Every structure is written in structure tokens, then in C-alpha cells.
Amino acid sequence: MATNRLVVKEEVAVFASVLFDSANEAAGQEGVLEVREQMAEVIRAMRADLDLTMALSNPDFTPEQRRALVENIFADAHVAFREVLAVMAERGQADLLPRVNDEFRALIGERLGICVVDVTAAVPLDDGLRQLITEKAEADLGKKAVLRERIDKSILGGIIMDVDGNYIDASMISQLNRARNVLKDTTDGGEC
């Protein structure tokens, strides 16, 4: 007999597979990557806004109200993503979205045979650096690498990379924070 955990795992796999197939059918690899980015944004929003998270799974709301909430808030999202999230909200399962995201990311590697390299930099990358990052990722992972760039001036300089959940932070802001912590913890022996 299946346990609740196994049922949830299967539901997560179905949500991710339906989402992947719908996005891939509608717009190919680019559609899949668009959904991947939108899902990550929604997860960040849900983590930052507890009211949103609670509303999407709130049993006090009818399934229709939760669906309408998704359709109104995420009207600009990819239709496949919006529809799957609406079904999850109807069923009171929007809290499963991070797990669906993990499964969806795995499907990208399995079904498209690619790895996605998310690069955040303070300024746009030049072509040489793009090529270097792509070639290194392909050599290390044995898959075609697809680079997704994001500009974030708050990191001051350097880059932050995320490859299939492996996070490398070589930003100036993190280096400055590490230096600040070292200086704060270091004493020179001359203090009273």
C-alpha cells in the first residue's frame, strides 16, 4: 500500500511532467527555460510573502477562489505554468511548488540533455567569458550548457553561478562580507 509520502512524490512528478510537456510542446526548449525562470521567481515571491503562500493553500478559500487568485496574480506567466499552479492551488497543494521545481529541473537535464548555467553579474558578460563558462560547464558535466544571464548591480562585481543546484558565489559583495567577518573576528592583541 502506498504511503502518503509516496502519493505526494507521485503527484509532484505528475505536476512537473505535465508542466514540462506543456511548455515544451508550446515553445520548445525556450518555453521550458521560460517556465523554469518564472517558477523560480514565484517560489522566491512565496518565500518572501507568507500571505501569498497561505492564500494559495488556504482551506478557508474555495478551490475556485484559489484558482482565481493564481489566474489574477500570475496572469502574465506562461500559460502552462499558470494552469499547473492553478490546479495545485485548487487542490490546496501550492506549497509543493518547490518540489515540483526540483523535479522540473531534473526533467530538463533528462529530456533535453542540457544543463542550465545561471550566471548573475553586475554588468553584462562579454562573449569571451560567456564562451569560457559554457565550455567549462560542458566539459565538467558532459552535457550541452545553456547560459542564462541576469544583471544585479547590488553584487558590485564578480559573478554568482548556479549549475543544477551547485552554487558558486564569487561576487564582490560576498568577498567584502567575508573580509568584514574575518576582520570582526580577528583581534590584534592590543585591546583592553
Helices and strands as residue ranges (DSSP letters): H 4-48, H 50-57, H 63-73, H 79-90, G 94-96, H 97-107, I 108-112, E 114-121, H 127-141, E 144-151, G 153-155, E 158-163, E 166-171, H 172-185
